[in-house]
Amino acid sequence: MFKKRDRNEIREIRHARVRKKISGTPDMPRLSVYRSLKHIQVQLIDDVAGKTLCSASTLEKGVQDQLNDLDKKGAAKLVGKLLAERALEAGVKSVVFDRGGYVYTGRVAEVAAGAREAGLDF
C-alpha cells in the first residue's frame, strides 16, 4: 500500500531540488519566501556566512497596521517593498529569488513584483 504525500512534503522536495542549484552570496543574497495560509515571510540570506541580512513579514507590528484594507496579494506586495527598502539600506541591490518550492504565481509573484518596484534587481 502506498502512502500519499501531503502537499507540504511535495513542496519541500521541490524546494530542495531548486536549492541544489541556487545559493546566496554576500554580493547577491538569496531572497527566500515562506508562505502560510494567513501570512507571508521573506528574508535575505547570505548562504556563505549562514546569516540573514534582513527580513520582512506580515507578522510585524508596523505591517499589521497597514493590512486592514489589503487582501493577501496586496499584503505580499507590501512585504516585498518593505524588504527591498531594508535591503537597499543594507547595501544590497541584486538578489537571487528563491520561491521556496511554491508555484511562481499569486502571492509569491506579488512579493517579487513589490521588491522590483522598490528597486531590487533579479
C-alpha positions as CSV (number, residue, x, y, z in Angstrom):
1,M,0.0,0.0,0.0
2,F,1.3,3.4,-1.0
3,K,1.3,6.4,1.4
4,K,0.2,9.6,-0.4
5,R,2.5,12.5,0.3
6,D,0.9,15.7,1.6
7,R,1.3,19.0,-0.3
8,N,3.8,20.5,2.0
9,E,6.1,17.4,1.8
10,I,5.9,17.7,-2.0
11,R,6.8,21.4,-1.7
12,E,9.8,20.6,0.5
13,I,11.1,18.1,-2.1
14,R,10.7,20.7,-4.8
15,H,12.4,23.3,-2.7
16,A,15.4,21.0,-2.1
17,R,15.7,20.4,-5.8
18,V,15.8,24.1,-6.5
19,R,18.2,24.8,-3.6
20,K,20.8,22.5,-5.2
21,K,21.2,25.0,-8.0
22,I,20.9,28.4,-6.3
23,S,22.8,29.9,-3.4
24,G,23.1,33.3,-1.8
25,T,26.5,35.1,-1.7
26,P,27.4,38.4,0.1
27,D,27.2,40.2,-3.2
28,M,23.9,38.5,-4.3
29,P,22.0,37.1,-1.4
30,R,19.1,34.7,-1.7
31,L,15.6,36.2,-1.3
32,S,13.7,33.3,0.4
33,V,9.9,33.2,0.6
34,Y,7.8,31.4,3.1
35,R,4.0,31.4,2.7
36,S,1.4,30.1,5.1
37,L,-2.3,30.3,4.9
38,K,-2.6,33.7,6.6
39,H,0.9,35.2,6.5
40,I,4.0,35.6,4.3
41,Q,7.6,36.0,5.4
42,V,10.6,36.9,3.3
43,Q,14.3,37.2,4.2
44,L,17.6,37.9,2.5
45,I,20.1,35.2,3.3
46,D,23.9,35.0,2.8
47,D,24.5,31.3,2.5
48,V,28.2,31.6,2.5
49,A,28.2,33.1,6.0
50,G,25.0,31.5,7.0
51,K,23.4,34.8,8.1
52,T,20.1,36.5,7.5
53,L,20.8,40.1,6.3
54,C,17.3,41.4,6.6
55,S,13.7,40.2,6.7
56,A,10.1,41.3,6.5
57,S,6.8,39.7,7.4
58,T,3.1,40.3,7.7
59,L,3.5,39.4,11.4
60,E,5.4,42.6,12.2
61,K,3.6,45.3,14.2
62,G,4.2,48.1,11.7
63,V,3.0,46.0,8.8
64,Q,-0.2,44.7,10.6
65,D,-1.5,48.2,10.9
66,Q,-1.4,48.7,7.1
67,L,-3.0,45.3,6.3
68,N,-6.6,46.2,7.3
69,D,-7.6,47.3,3.8
70,L,-5.4,44.9,1.8
71,D,-6.0,41.4,0.6
72,K,-3.4,38.7,0.9
73,K,-1.8,39.6,-2.5
74,G,-1.6,43.3,-1.5
75,A,0.0,42.3,1.8
76,A,2.6,40.2,-0.1
77,K,3.4,43.1,-2.4
78,L,3.8,45.4,0.7
79,V,6.1,42.9,2.3
80,G,8.2,42.7,-0.8
81,K,8.5,46.5,-1.0
82,L,9.5,46.7,2.7
83,L,12.2,44.0,2.3
84,A,13.6,45.8,-0.8
85,E,13.8,49.1,1.2
86,R,15.6,47.3,4.0
87,A,17.9,45.6,1.5
88,L,18.9,48.9,-0.2
89,E,19.7,50.4,3.2
90,A,22.0,47.4,3.9
91,G,23.7,48.0,0.5
92,V,22.2,45.0,-1.4
93,K,21.0,45.9,-5.0
94,S,20.6,42.5,-6.6
95,V,19.3,39.2,-5.3
96,V,18.6,35.6,-6.3
97,F,14.9,34.7,-5.9
98,D,14.1,31.5,-4.0
99,R,10.4,30.8,-4.3
100,G,10.6,28.2,-1.6
101,G,9.1,25.4,-3.7
102,Y,5.9,27.4,-4.2
103,V,4.5,28.0,-7.7
104,Y,5.5,31.4,-9.0
105,T,2.1,32.9,-9.1
106,G,-0.2,34.8,-6.7
107,R,1.4,35.9,-3.5
108,V,4.9,34.7,-4.4
109,A,4.8,36.7,-7.7
110,E,3.5,39.7,-5.8
111,V,6.5,39.6,-3.4
112,A,8.8,39.7,-6.4
113,A,6.8,42.5,-8.1
114,G,6.9,44.6,-4.9
115,A,10.6,44.1,-4.5
116,R,11.3,45.0,-8.1
117,E,9.2,48.1,-7.8
118,A,11.2,49.2,-4.8
119,G,14.5,48.9,-6.6
120,L,15.8,45.3,-6.2
121,D,17.2,43.5,-9.3
122,F,16.8,39.8,-10.0
